[in-house]
Amino acid sequence: DDMEIKNSVVHFRENKAKKGNLEIGMTIQNFNLFTINKLRIDINSIIESNKPNVILAGSHTWQPFRGYIQLLEDFYKKNKDRLNIFIIYISEAHANDIWPIGLSAGTINCSHKNIADRIYCAEKFKREFNLSIPIYCDNMTNDFETTMACWPFRYFVIENSKLKYIGEPEDSTFSIDFLLNF
């Protein structure tokens, strides 16, 4: 079937998932991000030194992230006093103009052409799931996403500016058990 071949080609061309060069104990570098209010900030201004930090990196169009988001919201509400938890919104896993899978992506979001597009998608995600987890957006050169190898989703635990844990996919699935038991 031609559509199956076309989708396979798109998968191989657009699949940016990788492990990267991350290691436990690495110092997290500073990244330029944006707030939902369009303010440019550095990740170092968000990272707290007096408690562990949990960074959730993902986008609206990746089903496992959406599937876990209510659990993550509950986790945030329960643990926000002892953990600094926030989301960094990265490029879409299934942007409709690049990897069109329709509403199975959960929403129809196109690739982000500028920071206003990314912020719009992050706001839409926040509204749809009624999230209170703070959300920041990666910059348009995707520095956080690229350096932290977090596409389509990954989470990190950071203490004293060092990576303590890297949540990563295994056999095309993703477990947040470590995080929920942290």
N, C-alpha and C positions, 0 to 999 in steps of 0.2 A: 504494500500500500504506500503510495507516494507521501501521504501525510506522516506516516510512521518514519519514513526515511528522512523527511524534512525535519521532524522533531528530533531525531537522533543527531543530525548534523548540528542543529542549534544547541543541543545538550553538550556536544563535544567542543563547540566553538565558545560557548558562553559559560561553561562550568569553571568557575574560578576557585572552587574548593581546594584547599591545600593545607598542609600542616604548618608550613612556615619554619622559621628557625627559632621558635620560642623554646625557652628552657625555664624550668622552675628555678627561682632565685634570681632571674634577670631583673634588672631595674627597668621599670616602665619609663619610656621616654616621654617627653612632653609632646602633646598633639594640640593643634588648633582645632577647635570645635565651634559649633554654633548653638545658641539656645533657641527654643521655640520662638522667642521674641526677637530673633535675628541678630543677637549680640554675639560677637566673636569672643571666645574665651579659651583659655588653656586648660587642658585636662588637669594640670597640677593645681589649679584653683578649685577643682572639684574633689580631688583625692583628699581624704582625711587621714591624718597621721595617728589619731587617737583610737581608731577602730578599723577593723577589716573593711575593705571596699569590695563590692561585687559589681562588676560591669557585665551587663547583658548586651550583646551586640547582635543586631538582626534587623529584619524589615518585615513589613506587613504581608508581603507576598510569599513568605516561606511558611508552609502549613505547620511544620512542627513548632515553630516559634509561636504562631497563633494558637496552636493547640495547647501550649503550656502557659500562655500569657495569664490566664486567670489564676492558675496555681502560683505563678510568679508574683502576681499582684497581691494575693493573700500572704505569700512569703514576705513581701515588702512590708505590708501593714503590720504583720506580726513581729518583724525583726528590724524595723527602721531605726529604733533607738540604739541597737547594738551593732548594726551593720550600715554602712553607707552604700546603698543600692541605687543604681541608675542604669538607664538604657542609652546606648549610642546607636542611633539609627544610621544604617549603612545603605549601600545601593540595593535596589530591589532584587530579590532572588529570581522573580519571574516577571520582569517588566514586560508589559503587554506589547510594546513596540519592538522588543528583542526576542523574547521567549514566550510567545502567546499561548497560554494554556487556558484562557478564559477565566470564568469565575472559580475554577478549581484552585486558582491562586488566592482565593478569598476576597479579592477586590481587583479592580482594574486600575493598576498604577502603571504609568509609563516610566521609562528611565528618567533620571533626574538630569536635566540640562543645565540647571543652575541651583544655587543654594535655596532659592525660594521654592523650587519644586520639591526638594528634599524635605524642607521644613513643612510644606503643605502635606506631604505624605505622612510625616511623623505626627502632625496634628490630627490628621484623619484617623490614624492608628490609635492615638490617645483617646479621641472622642468615641470611636466605635467600641472600644473595650472599657471605656470609663476608667482609665488608668490614673492612679495618683503617683506612680513611679516617675521620678524626674526623667525627662528625655532630652538628650542632646543630639546634635547631628554631626556626623563626620563632615569634613570639608570636601570640596569638590575635586580635589586631587586624591581623595580616598586614602589619606595618609594612615589613619587608624586601621581601616579595613585591610589595607595592603600589609602594613608592618605586623599587625596582630593576626593576620591570616584568619579573619573571622567571618568570611563570607561562606555560606549563607547565614550561619548562626554559630555563635560560640559564647561562652561566658568565662569570666576570669575572676579569681579571688586575689586581691592585692593587699599585702600588709607591709608597712614601712617602705612603700614605693617599689616593692619587689613582688614578682609573680609567685604566688603560693600554690595556685591550682589553675589548670587550664582544662575547662570542660570542652571535650571534642567529640565529634561523631564517631560511632563505631558500627561497622557493617550497615551503613546508610540509615542508622537510627541515632537517636540522641537521648541520653539519660540526664535528668537533672537531680537524680537521687542524692549525689554528693552534696549538691547545693541545699536541697531541702533538709538534709540531715546535718548541715554545717552549724 
